[in-house]
Amino acid sequence: MNILKYEKDKKDTYNVFLSNGEVLTLPEKVITENELLLKKEIDSTLYNKLQKDSYIYDIIMQCIKYIDFRLRSIKEIENYLLKKKISKEDILLVISKLEVMGYLDDNRFTKAFIKDKLNFTMMGDYKIRGELQKLGIESNIIEENMPLVDDDIIKDRIIKIIEKDLRTNKKYSGLKLKNKIYNHLLTQGYSKEKVISVINNYTF
């Protein structure tokens, strides 16, 4: 098949008119990566590659829109594409390309996730770790970044919750009050060790 002409379709997309009457709509990136402008002919091998590359590029663009809403972990993108019935082989290819393009980086994601939870929530250290695990972050990346969850920040948060609970639970006292506050802190996602180290400084 010979290439007759190119015609702009929409942003970053062109129609490629072929001698057999077919029109291929291809992203500009696919055209340039395959050096199509230097070719006058398309054989069956190149034709199939162009179709495949265009399909993968479309998936990549869907993922970028999904990531633009907020940063995503690699596992989140994998699950997102599985729901779209994308084959595992194509998912691996898309994820690889997104990593090269700088859109996927679990280490950067982890740093951003921790910063977000520290700035905008009262989520405790234990829950932050657990949420990262659910998001598919590898344990070595989690451990490398957990020092960002500063012990002093966590201690201050635990103190704030204890002080607030002391003010709002006047009808309780003694061990019952201590257990109530202790359990509240655990449900907020603070580790037992850190909770105990602070709560034992109080007299109930």
GIMOHU-V12656 format. One record per helix or strand of 3 or more residues. SS is the DSSP state (H for helix, E for strand). FROM is the first residue (numbers start at 0). TO is the last residue. Records with the same first field share a line. If there is no record, write none. Layout:
BEGIN
SS: FROM-TO, FROM-TO
END
This chain:
BEGIN
E: 1-9, 12-17, 22-26
H: 27-32, 35-37, 43-68, 73-82, 87-99, 105-119, 124-133, 138-147, 150-167, 173-186, 191-198
END
